[in-house]
Amino acid sequence: MFFNYIKTAWRSLWKNKAFSLINIMGLILGIASSILLFAYVGYQLSYDRSHKNGKDIYRVSLQYYQNNNLIFKSAENYSAVGPALKKDFPDVLNEARLYNMGAKNNCVFNYKNEVFKETEFLYADPSFLTMFSFPFAVGDPATALDMPNTAVISASEAKKIFGSSEAATGKYIQMDDDDRNSEICKITGVFQDIPQNSHLQFKILFSYSTLDSRRGGAKRYENDWNRKDFYTYILLRPGTNPASLAEQFSVFVKKYAPEEQKNNTESRLVLQPLEKIHLTSNLDDEAGVNGNEKTVVFLIIIAVFIISIAWINYINLTTAGSIERAKEIGIRKVLGSSYRQLVKQFLIESLSVNGISFLLAVILVVTVQPFFHNLLGEELPISILFSSKYGLTFIFFLILGSVLS
């Protein structure tokens, strides 16, 4: 019976193929456009959400005041902040510092007289690899950066340097920079390539303790409260109120940097949730180019607006086309079709048009996806619609709208 309704509905559509073609084309373009927009929105919202402890990880950024005037807001902080926070606050379970050497200096790496430059290069505390959930292909993230002059490297970088036939672990690479630092580190692990939806991008990590042998040593890289060069992340105990913790930072800074009061300066520490950094943070010294939360909201509004217009257009055209079908409906009534049968026919017809339009829209999206990838310079995985609450909400909205239209 159901298939008979479908057969009858599509026979009627074929008789009015001009209206049907316009309806389907309008729906295809509207649905495809909204899918692309929501896929991009879903991808922007997915940044840094793959980490097991992500909801409890915060970056400690810095606001610096002089004579009560804001001088700068920086994503970087002092080297002593992280260890001091862990020491003074029981709710801070762990801390990790990163030194963004690749962005600050011209770093050249050497392996067997093969020279290459790498900008995505950081020094990292050993705790960084356990706080975050970057998967390893080879090695133990819990111990890989424990010792000075050790390093971990991404899978793609390992293949580029050592080739596919040579194991990276156990090999030594040398780094030379503009400040005449020359460090040789042993590779102790290989991690999988960092996904693009991470605000931190790196291909090589040197152990943080390697910095202690440099000029300035521990004073600069471990206990400094003057030079902001380091990204600082802390892991809070689950259930900790970050706002209550941040209220204590003023006294905390005065304890470790009492000279600021004499100089009429003030360092204010700010907690930034890891999962919100990409869309809400726009500070000096960011690790990379971040997105914009307002842009994401506008894109959601535009996507809903486009699909709504497509449905309104569909309803208007269908209503206009019903005049042409008055004779058909009259004949069906004379032949004994009931009101309920006619309603079923038109509902099945509508759902069929929307369903076919949706499938064709998905095919269109898959076809143009590489073009959008090249245009935006970012991944645009359609699968994100089925793996996030925002995407599933959009799919439900599409289905509900199709039924209502």
N, C-alpha and C positions, 0 to 999 in steps of 0.2 A: 504493500500500500504506500509506504513512504517513498519508494523509488518511483512509483507512478506519479506522485505529487511532483517530484523533482523533474521527471520527464515532461510532465505537462507544463510546469513552470518555465523550463528552458525552451520548450517549443514556443511558448508565448513570447519569451524574450527574443528569440530568433526572428519572430515576425516583426519585432520592433527593434531591430538591431542597431539603428542609428542612436536611439536613446540609450540602449544597452552599452554600446561601445563608448559613448561619452561618459556614462556613469562609471563604467569599469576603469577607464583611463584616469578619470578624476580621482577615484578611490585609490588606484595604484600609486599615483604620484603623491597624493596626500599621505597615505600610509607609509610609503617608502621614505619620504622626507622626514616624517616624525620618527620613524625607526632609526634613521641615521643620527638625528639630533639626540634622541634618548640614549643611543649607544655611546655617543660622545660624552653625554652628561654622566651616564653610568660609569664610564671609564675614568672621568675626572674625580668622581666620588669614591672610586676604588683605591685611590692612592694610599699606600702604607697600611692597608687593612689585612695583609696576609700574615702579620706577625702574631704569634700566639699570645704575647703579653702586650699587644699594641694599645689596648685601652688603658693600660696603667703606665705607659711610657710617655714622658714629657721632655721637651727640650727646654733648657733654661736659657732664655735670651736675656739681653742686657739693655737697660735704658740708662744713659749717663747724663747727669744734670750738673750744671755749673751755675752758681748763684741763682738756683731755682729755675734756670732756663734749660730746656731740653737741648742737648748738644747732638746726640745721635741715638738711634735705636738699632741694635745689632743682633744678628742671629748668633754671633760668636760671644765667647765669654772668657773669663780669666782661667788660667790652668788650675788654680787651687780651689775653684768653686765646687767642682764635682766631689772630690774626696772629702772636703769639709762638710758638705751637705750629708753625705753618707755617715760621717762620723757623728754629727750633732743631732740628726733626726732619725729616730728609730723607724719611722714610716718610709724612709728612703732605703729600699732593700739593696739597690745597686746603682752604680753610676758608670758612665763611659764617656771618654773624651775622644774627639777626632781632631786632627790637625790637617787642614786642607792644603797640603803642600803643593799638589798639582796645580791649583788655581793661583798660588802665590808666587811660585818660582818656575823657571824654565828647567824642568826635570828631564834628564836624559838617562836612559837605562842601557846597560851593556851586558850582553851574554855571548861569550866566545867571539868577541870583536864585532858582533852584530849590534848596531846601535839603533835605538828607536826612542821616540818621545811619547810620553803619556801624561795627559792632563788629569785624568780621573784616578788620582793617586792620593791616598790618605795614610796618616799614622793613626793607629787605633789601639785603645786599651784592650787587654785580653777579654774583659767583660762584655765588650761590644758584641762579640760573636755569640754570646749566650743570651744576652738581653733581647737581641733581635733574632728573627727566625730565617736568616738567609741559609738555604740548604747547601750542604757540602757534598761534593762528588768524591773527594779523597781527603783524608785527614780528620782530626778531631777538633771541632770548633772550640771546645772547652779548654784546650791546651795549646792550640796552634800559635798563639801570639804571646805565650807566657814569657819567653826568653828574649833578651835583646838580639837584634840582628836576625830576626826571623820574619817571614812574610807569607801571605796567602795571596792567591791569584785567581782570577776568573777562568772558567773553562775555555772561553774563546781566546783570551789573552795567552793562556798556556799553549794552546794550539798554534797561535801566531808565532810565539817565541821558540818553542821547543819542537813543534811539529806534532803530527798525530801519532807517530810511532815512538816518541821519546817521553818517558814519564817526567812530570814537572817536579814532583816532590824529591827533595834531596839535592836539587840543583841550586846554584848560587847566581844571583843577579846583582849587578852593581848599579847604584844610582848616584849621579853627579848633578849638582844644581848650580845656580848663579852665585850662591854664597860660598862656593868652594867646599861644600860638604860632599864627601864621598863615602858612601856606605855600601857594604856588601852584606846581603841578607840571604839566608837559606830558606828555600820554599818548603813550608811544612804542611800546606793544604791547598786544595783547589775547590773553590766554591762555584756553584752554578751561576750563570750570568744573571746580574741584577735585573729584575723586571723593570720595564720602562715606567710603570706606575709606582715608582719609589722616588721620594724627593731627594734621597741620597743615591748618587750614581758613582760607582768606583769599580776599577778593574784590578787594582793592586792595593793591598794593605800591608804596611810595615808595622812591626810591633812598636807601641808607643815608647817603651823603655829604650829603644834605639836612640831616641832624642836626647837622653841623659848624657850621652858622650859628646854632645855638641857644645859649642861655646855658650856659656851661661848655665849649662847642665840642669840640675834639679831645681835650681833657684828660678829659672825661667819656665821650665816645662812642667814643674810639679807644684811649686809653692808661690807662684806669682799672682799678685792682686792689682797689677797695673797694666799689663799688656793683654789685650783681648785678641786671641788668635785661635780659640778652640771652641768647637761645637761641644756642648755638654748635654748629655741625656741622663735622665734618672728614671729608675723603675720604682714606682710607689707600691706600697702594700695594698692589695685589693681592698676596696672599701674606704680608702683614705680620701678625705675631702681636700682637693688641691687648693681651693680658695683659703681654707683655714691654715694650710701649711704656708702658703704664700704670705699670709699676714705676719708671719714670724721672720720673714727675710730681712726686714729693716734692721732689727736688733742683731740678726746674724751677721750682716755686712759690717755693722759698726764694731762688732767684736773682732773681726779679722782685718778690717781696714780702718782703724780709728783715725788715721791721718786725713781722711776725707773731710771730716768736720772742720779741721783746721784750715783746709784749702777751699772751704765752701763748695765742695763737690759731693755728689751722691751717686752711688751705683745702685740701681733698682733691678732686682732679679724678677723675671716674669716666667711663669710656667705656660708652655704651649703644648696642648695635646698633640701627640704624634700624628693622629689620623686627620687633624685639621690644618696641619702646617701647609700643605700644598695649596689649599684654596683660601686660607685666611691670613697667611703671613706674607708680608712685603717689607722686609727689613733690609738694612745694609748687610752685606757679607752673606747673603743667602747661598746655600750650597748649589742651587741651580735656579732656573726660571720657574716660578710658581704660577699656578692658575689664579682664577678670580671667582669668588663665590657669587658675586652679583651677575657675572656673565652666565654662570650655570643656571641661576634662577631665571634669567631672561630667556635662555634657550629652552627651558622647560615650558615657559609661557608660550613661546613661539611654536613649539611642537604641538601643544594642545590646541592652539589657535589654528594651525594648518589642518590638522585632522578634523577639527570641528567644522571648518569651512568645507572640507571635502564631503563630510556627512550632510551638511545643510544643502550643498549643491546636489547631492544624490537625492535627497528628499524632494527638492524642488523639481528636479528633472523627472523623477518618478511620478510626482503629482501631475505635472504637465502631460506626461505620457499616458496617464490614466484616461484622459479625454479620448485619445485614439483607441483605447481598449474598451470603451463603453459598449460597443456592439458585441465584442467578445463576451463580456460579462453578462450582457442581456441574453445572448444565445445560451450560455451555460445555465442561467436561471431557468430558461424555458425548457432546457433539457433535463432539469431536475436537480442541478447543483444546489446544495444548501449554503446558507450563510457561513456555517463553520467550515465547509469545504473550500469556499472562496478565500476565507481568512487564512487557512492553512496554505493554500496555494501561494498567496502573496508573501506570507512569512517565509516560506521555504525559498521562494524566489529571491527575497531580500538577503537571506542568510547565504544563499548560494553566491550571489553577486559579491557580497562582502568577503566570503570565504575564498573565492577564486581570486579576488583582488588582493587579499592578504598574501596568498601564496605567490602570486606574480610579483607583488611588492618585495617580498623576501628575495626572490630570484634577482630582481633589479638591484637590490641593495648589495647582494653578494657580488654582482657584476661590477658595480661602481666602487666597491670597497677599496681596491688597490689605488684608484685615483684619489680618493679622500685621504688614504694613508700618505701618499706622496704630497698632497696639498697641505695637510696639517703637520706632517712630520711626526705623527704619533699613531700608535696602534688604535684600531677601531674595531675591537672584537664584538661581533653581534651576540656571541655567547654570553656576554656580560648581562644581557637583558634577562637571561634565565638563571643567573647566579647571584643576583642582588635583589634586595627588597624593592628598590626603586624600579628595576627592570620588570619584576613580576607585577608590580602595581600598574605599570604601563601596559603590559600584556592584558591584564584584567580589564583595564580601561578600554583597550581596543575591542575586546570581545563584547563588553557591556555596550559600548557605543554602536557596534554592529547590530546587536539585537534591538536596541532602542530605535535606531534609524530605520 
